[in-house]
Amino acid sequence: MAIQTSPCEPWPLDLDCCPAANEADEETVEKWRRVATTILFHLSGRRWGPSCPFTVRPCRRRCLDSQPLAASWSGSPWVPYIGRDGNWYNASVCGCSSDCSCGELCEVRLEGPVHDIVSVQIDGVELPPETYRVDDAGLLVRQDGGCWPDCQNMGAPLGEPDTFGVTYRVGLPLDDAAEAAFAELVCHLLKGCNGGGSCGCKMPANVTRLSRQGVDQEFADPTLVYSEMRTGLPLVDLWLTAVNPYRQTSPSRVYSPDFRRPRAQTWPR
């Protein structure tokens, strides 16, 4: 199940370094903010957020979920494993679900990176934010002494008894460098929309050489720049090089059969 991580809202814009924004109306600025957000989101590898909120129905990882072989000895669960010395041993799982804790950690794994949690509800009741936290950008940990449901009725709509849902957003937080690059791109797009701003000139995209009043100027071939997933704008390309040096088109993912992935309703929305 692929998560839709496209931004719902345009990124924040600092207009101090963009005089062209003062020459355009608010509707036009908002339009090119959305365009610039989409462009930088995809060029940066679709990792920067926040995304639109979406809801999943997770399954809590239990002790034996990740074990391919388990046996019962006098009613207690045991898991055979090979030690570092090459010998077979029986490990009691007794509720431990992590090698970081001697007791059971009540946690569920979410597709991340998690930007923030909008809400968590169990049996139709929304939990206070202080009852949970996010570790490692993908583990939703219960911290009020309670635990997540072991299972739920997937046939019932969320909000009914015996249901469990998490609404959250994904994406890396935007820093000052991202916002500065975004402002440069928005300003560039606004100048193009207004015919080059106050100068009233806009060169065609395929111009590589310009001669005017005895002055010759050469420009990089824009088709080559775009093929490298760059824009030709210094600040924008510096940021893209820093955050996406290998020009990835999407985030890398690692899938493990040991973890049950959360379930999301795709229709009806």
C-alpha positions as CSV (number, residue, x, y, z in Angstrom):
1,M,0.0,0.0,0.0
2,A,1.7,3.2,-1.2
3,I,1.2,6.3,1.0
4,Q,0.1,9.5,-0.8
5,T,2.6,12.0,0.5
6,S,1.9,15.0,-1.7
7,P,1.6,18.3,0.2
8,C,-1.8,19.7,0.9
9,E,-0.8,23.3,1.4
10,P,2.0,25.4,-0.1
11,W,5.2,25.8,1.8
12,P,5.8,29.0,3.9
13,L,7.0,31.9,1.9
14,D,9.4,34.7,3.0
15,L,8.7,37.7,0.7
16,D,11.5,39.9,2.0
17,C,13.8,38.9,-0.9
18,C,11.1,38.8,-3.6
19,P,10.1,42.3,-4.9
20,A,8.1,40.6,-7.7
21,A,5.6,39.5,-5.0
22,N,4.7,43.1,-4.3
23,E,3.8,43.6,-7.9
24,A,1.4,40.6,-8.0
25,D,-2.0,40.1,-6.4
26,E,-2.5,37.6,-3.6
27,E,-4.2,35.1,-5.8
28,T,-1.3,35.0,-8.2
29,V,1.3,34.6,-5.4
30,E,-0.7,31.8,-3.9
31,K,-0.9,30.0,-7.3
32,W,2.8,30.1,-7.8
33,R,3.4,29.0,-4.2
34,R,1.5,25.8,-5.0
35,V,3.4,25.3,-8.2
36,A,6.8,25.8,-6.5
37,T,5.8,23.5,-3.7
38,T,5.0,20.7,-6.2
39,I,8.2,21.2,-8.1
40,L,10.5,21.2,-5.1
41,F,8.6,18.4,-3.4
42,H,9.3,16.1,-6.4
43,L,12.8,17.3,-7.2
44,S,13.9,16.8,-3.6
45,G,12.8,13.1,-3.6
46,R,9.3,13.5,-2.2
47,R,10.5,13.4,1.4
48,W,9.8,17.0,2.6
49,G,6.5,17.7,4.3
50,P,4.1,17.9,5.8
51,S,1.8,15.8,3.7
52,C,-2.0,15.7,3.7
53,P,-3.3,14.0,6.8
54,F,-4.4,10.4,6.3
55,T,-5.7,7.7,8.5
56,V,-4.5,4.1,8.9
57,R,-5.8,1.1,10.9
58,P,-2.6,-0.3,12.4
59,C,-1.9,-3.8,13.8
60,R,0.2,-3.9,17.0
61,R,3.4,-5.9,16.8
62,R,3.0,-8.8,19.2
63,C,5.8,-11.0,20.6
64,L,5.6,-13.8,18.1
65,D,4.7,-11.8,15.0
66,S,8.2,-11.6,13.8
67,Q,9.2,-15.2,14.6
68,P,8.8,-17.9,11.9
69,L,9.0,-20.7,14.4
70,A,7.6,-20.9,17.9
71,A,6.9,-23.8,20.3
72,S,5.0,-24.1,23.6
73,W,6.5,-25.7,26.7
74,S,4.1,-26.1,29.6
75,G,1.9,-23.4,28.3
76,S,4.7,-20.8,27.9
77,P,5.9,-19.6,24.5
78,W,9.5,-20.3,23.5
79,V,11.4,-19.4,20.3
80,P,14.3,-21.5,19.1
81,Y,17.4,-19.6,17.9
82,I,21.1,-20.1,17.1
83,G,23.4,-18.3,19.5
84,R,26.7,-16.7,18.6
85,D,28.5,-19.9,19.5
86,G,26.5,-21.8,16.9
87,N,24.4,-23.8,19.4
88,W,20.6,-23.9,19.5
89,Y,18.8,-22.3,22.4
90,N,15.2,-21.7,23.5
91,A,14.4,-18.0,24.2
92,S,11.4,-17.2,26.3
93,V,9.6,-14.2,24.7
94,C,7.5,-13.5,27.8
95,G,6.1,-10.3,26.5
96,C,9.3,-8.6,25.4
97,S,8.8,-7.0,21.9
98,S,12.0,-5.1,21.7
99,D,15.7,-5.6,22.6
100,C,15.7,-2.1,24.1
101,S,13.4,-3.1,27.0
102,C,13.0,-5.8,29.6
103,G,9.2,-5.4,29.5
104,E,6.8,-5.2,26.7
105,L,6.8,-2.0,24.7
106,C,3.3,-1.1,23.5
107,E,4.1,0.3,20.1
108,V,2.9,0.2,16.5
109,R,4.9,0.9,13.4
110,L,3.7,3.6,11.0
111,E,4.9,4.3,7.5
112,G,7.2,7.3,8.0
113,P,8.9,9.6,8.4
114,V,6.1,10.8,10.7
115,H,5.8,14.6,10.7
116,D,3.2,14.8,13.4
117,I,0.2,12.9,14.8
118,V,-3.2,14.6,14.2
119,S,-5.3,12.2,16.3
120,V,-5.4,8.6,17.7
121,Q,-8.7,7.0,18.5
122,I,-9.7,3.7,20.1
123,D,-13.3,2.6,20.1
124,G,-14.4,6.0,18.9
125,V,-12.6,7.9,21.7
126,E,-9.8,10.2,20.9
127,L,-6.7,9.8,23.1
128,P,-5.0,12.9,24.6
129,P,-1.7,13.7,22.9
130,E,0.3,13.2,26.1
131,T,-0.6,9.5,26.2
132,Y,1.6,8.7,23.2
133,R,4.8,9.7,21.5
134,V,6.7,8.9,18.2
135,D,10.2,7.3,18.3
136,D,12.5,6.9,15.3
137,A,10.1,8.8,13.1
138,G,7.9,5.7,12.8
139,L,7.1,4.0,16.1
140,L,4.0,5.2,17.9
141,V,4.6,4.4,21.6
142,R,2.0,4.3,24.3
143,Q,3.4,6.1,27.4
144,D,0.4,6.3,29.8
145,G,0.6,2.8,31.1
146,G,-2.0,1.5,28.7
147,C,-1.4,-0.5,25.5
148,W,-2.6,-0.6,21.9
149,P,-5.3,-3.1,21.0
150,D,-4.0,-6.5,19.9
151,C,-6.6,-6.6,17.1
152,Q,-9.6,-4.8,15.9
153,N,-12.7,-5.3,13.8
154,M,-11.6,-4.3,10.3
155,G,-15.1,-4.8,9.0
156,A,-16.5,-1.9,11.2
157,P,-16.0,1.7,10.2
158,L,-13.5,3.7,12.3
159,G,-15.2,5.2,15.3
160,E,-17.2,2.1,16.1
161,P,-16.5,-0.1,19.1
162,D,-13.5,-2.5,18.6
163,T,-11.7,-0.1,16.2
164,F,-8.4,1.6,16.3
165,G,-7.1,4.4,14.0
166,V,-4.2,6.8,13.7
167,T,-4.4,10.0,11.7
168,Y,-1.0,11.6,10.9
169,R,1.1,13.4,8.4
170,V,4.4,12.4,6.9
171,G,7.4,14.3,5.7
172,L,10.7,15.9,6.9
173,P,10.3,19.3,8.5
174,L,11.3,22.3,6.4
175,D,14.3,24.2,7.6
176,D,15.6,27.7,6.8
177,A,17.5,26.4,3.8
178,A,14.4,24.8,2.3
179,E,12.3,27.9,2.9
180,A,15.0,30.1,1.3
181,A,15.2,27.9,-1.8
182,F,11.4,27.9,-2.0
183,A,11.3,31.7,-1.9
184,E,13.8,32.0,-4.8
185,L,11.8,29.6,-6.9
186,V,8.5,31.4,-6.2
187,C,10.1,34.8,-7.1
188,H,11.5,33.4,-10.3
189,L,8.1,32.0,-11.3
190,L,6.4,35.3,-10.5
191,K,8.8,37.2,-12.7
192,G,8.1,34.8,-15.6
193,C,4.4,35.2,-15.0
194,N,4.6,39.0,-15.0
195,G,6.8,39.1,-18.1
196,G,10.1,39.6,-16.3
197,G,8.8,41.9,-13.6
198,S,9.5,45.7,-14.0
199,C,11.9,45.1,-16.9
200,G,9.1,43.7,-19.0
201,C,11.5,41.2,-20.7
202,K,11.4,37.4,-20.6
203,M,13.7,35.3,-22.6
204,P,12.5,32.1,-24.3
205,A,13.5,28.9,-22.5
206,N,15.6,27.7,-25.4
207,V,18.0,30.7,-25.5
208,T,21.6,29.8,-25.1
209,R,23.3,32.9,-26.5
210,L,22.2,36.5,-26.5
211,S,23.8,39.5,-28.2
212,R,22.6,43.0,-27.4
213,Q,24.3,46.4,-27.8
214,G,27.7,44.9,-28.3
215,V,27.5,42.6,-25.3
216,D,27.4,38.8,-25.8
217,Q,26.0,36.5,-23.2
218,E,26.0,32.7,-23.2
219,F,23.6,30.6,-21.1
220,A,23.6,26.9,-20.1
221,D,21.3,24.7,-22.2
222,P,18.1,24.6,-20.0
223,T,17.2,21.2,-21.3
224,L,20.4,19.8,-19.9
225,V,19.8,21.5,-16.6
226,Y,16.3,20.1,-16.3
227,S,17.4,16.6,-17.2
228,E,19.7,16.7,-14.2
229,M,16.7,17.5,-12.0
230,R,18.0,21.1,-11.4
231,T,16.4,24.5,-12.1
232,G,19.4,26.7,-12.9
233,L,18.6,28.9,-9.9
234,P,21.7,29.0,-7.6
235,L,20.0,28.8,-4.2
236,V,17.5,26.2,-5.3
237,D,20.1,24.0,-6.8
238,L,22.4,24.3,-3.8
239,W,19.5,23.0,-1.6
240,L,18.6,20.2,-4.0
241,T,22.2,19.1,-4.2
242,A,22.4,19.1,-0.4
243,V,19.2,17.2,0.3
244,N,19.0,15.0,-2.8
245,P,22.6,14.6,-4.2
246,Y,21.8,11.3,-6.0
247,R,18.7,12.7,-7.6
248,Q,16.3,10.2,-6.2
249,T,12.7,10.5,-7.5
250,S,11.1,8.9,-4.4
251,P,12.1,7.9,-0.8
252,S,13.9,4.6,-0.3
253,R,11.8,1.9,1.4
254,V,12.7,-1.3,3.2
255,Y,10.0,-3.9,3.6
256,S,10.1,-6.6,6.2
257,P,7.8,-9.6,6.5
258,D,8.3,-9.4,10.2
259,F,6.1,-6.3,10.5
260,R,2.5,-5.9,9.7
261,R,2.0,-2.8,7.7
262,P,-0.9,-0.4,8.7
263,R,-4.1,-0.6,6.7
264,A,-5.7,2.4,5.1
265,Q,-9.1,2.8,3.5
266,T,-8.8,3.9,-0.1
267,W,-12.5,4.0,-1.1
268,P,-14.8,5.6,-0.4
269,R,-12.8,8.6,0.8
